[in-house]
Amino acid sequence: MPNIKAAEKWAQQSEKRAGRNKSAKSRLKSLFKGAVESAGTDAGPAAQVESAYDKAAGKGIIHPNKAARKKGRLAKALARTSAAPPKAAKGRASRKKQRS
């Protein structure tokens, strides 16, 4: 327990901030996962996620470098799903035996 009265207040403020930041971080993670899962369908959620990361970095909830890293990884995931070529069918039907 703090000996100084102001230190007690600092501890309370820190608890409040930690709770607020925890919910914001959890929301960011959920938004990120949702955008990655729906990556091939629409680019709308990606813009929303990038905006949310920028706001969180601006408020000091996360480090600006972390926001940039997450945005980069999201863009990479979007590019991977949108540019993925269709896979060829595997199995015996695709292979032909040649007899001489």
C-alpha positions as CSV (number, residue, x, y, z in Angstrom):
1,M,0.0,0.0,0.0
2,P,1.4,3.4,-0.9
3,N,2.4,5.7,1.9
4,I,1.6,8.9,0.0
5,K,-2.0,9.9,-0.6
6,A,-1.2,10.9,-4.2
7,A,0.4,7.5,-4.9
8,E,-2.9,5.9,-3.9
9,K,-4.7,8.0,-6.5
10,W,-2.0,7.1,-9.1
11,A,-2.6,3.4,-8.4
12,Q,-6.4,3.9,-8.9
13,Q,-5.8,5.8,-12.1
14,S,-3.5,3.1,-13.4
15,E,-6.1,0.4,-12.8
16,K,-8.7,2.4,-14.6
17,R,-6.4,3.0,-17.6
18,A,-5.3,-0.7,-17.7
19,G,-9.0,-1.8,-17.8
20,R,-9.8,0.7,-20.6
21,N,-6.7,-0.3,-22.6
22,K,-7.4,-4.0,-22.2
23,S,-10.8,-3.7,-23.7
24,A,-9.5,-1.6,-26.5
25,K,-6.7,-4.1,-27.3
26,S,-9.2,-7.0,-27.2
27,R,-11.4,-5.1,-29.7
28,L,-8.4,-4.5,-32.0
29,K,-7.5,-8.2,-31.9
30,S,-11.1,-9.2,-32.8
31,L,-11.3,-6.7,-35.6
32,F,-8.0,-7.9,-37.0
33,K,-9.0,-11.6,-36.9
34,G,-12.4,-10.8,-38.5
35,A,-10.7,-8.8,-41.3
36,V,-8.2,-11.6,-42.1
37,E,-11.0,-14.2,-42.2
38,S,-13.1,-12.1,-44.6
39,A,-10.1,-11.0,-46.6
40,G,-11.2,-12.4,-49.9
41,T,-14.6,-11.0,-49.9
42,D,-14.4,-7.3,-49.2
43,A,-11.8,-4.6,-48.5
44,G,-14.1,-2.5,-46.2
45,P,-13.2,-4.2,-42.9
46,A,-9.5,-3.8,-43.7
47,A,-9.9,0.0,-43.9
48,Q,-11.8,0.0,-40.6
49,V,-9.1,-2.1,-38.9
50,E,-6.4,0.2,-40.1
51,S,-8.2,3.2,-38.8
52,A,-8.8,1.5,-35.5
53,Y,-5.1,0.8,-35.2
54,D,-4.1,4.3,-36.1
55,K,-6.5,5.7,-33.4
56,A,-5.2,3.3,-30.8
57,A,-1.6,4.3,-31.6
58,G,-2.6,8.0,-31.4
59,K,-4.2,7.6,-28.0
60,G,-1.1,5.7,-26.7
61,I,-2.9,2.4,-26.2
62,I,-0.4,0.6,-28.4
63,H,2.9,1.6,-29.8
64,P,2.9,3.3,-33.3
65,N,5.3,0.7,-34.6
66,K,3.0,-2.1,-33.5
67,A,0.1,-0.4,-35.4
68,A,2.3,-0.2,-38.5
69,R,3.3,-3.8,-38.2
70,K,-0.2,-5.0,-37.8
71,K,-1.4,-2.9,-40.7
72,G,1.4,-4.4,-42.9
73,R,0.5,-7.9,-41.9
74,L,-3.1,-7.3,-42.7
75,A,-2.3,-5.9,-46.1
76,K,0.0,-9.0,-46.7
77,A,-2.9,-11.3,-45.7
78,L,-5.3,-9.5,-48.0
79,A,-2.9,-9.7,-50.9
80,R,-2.2,-13.4,-50.3
81,T,-5.9,-14.3,-50.4
82,S,-6.9,-12.1,-53.3
83,A,-4.0,-13.1,-55.5
84,A,-4.1,-16.8,-54.7
85,P,-4.3,-18.9,-57.9
86,P,-6.8,-21.8,-57.9
87,K,-5.2,-25.0,-56.9
88,A,-4.9,-27.9,-59.3
89,A,-6.7,-31.1,-58.6
90,K,-4.6,-33.7,-56.9
91,G,-5.0,-37.4,-57.3
92,R,-4.6,-40.2,-59.8
93,A,-7.0,-38.7,-62.3
94,S,-4.6,-35.9,-63.1
95,R,-1.7,-38.3,-63.8
96,K,-1.6,-40.3,-66.9
97,K,0.5,-43.4,-67.3
98,Q,2.3,-43.7,-70.6
99,R,2.9,-47.1,-71.9
100,S,5.3,-47.8,-74.7
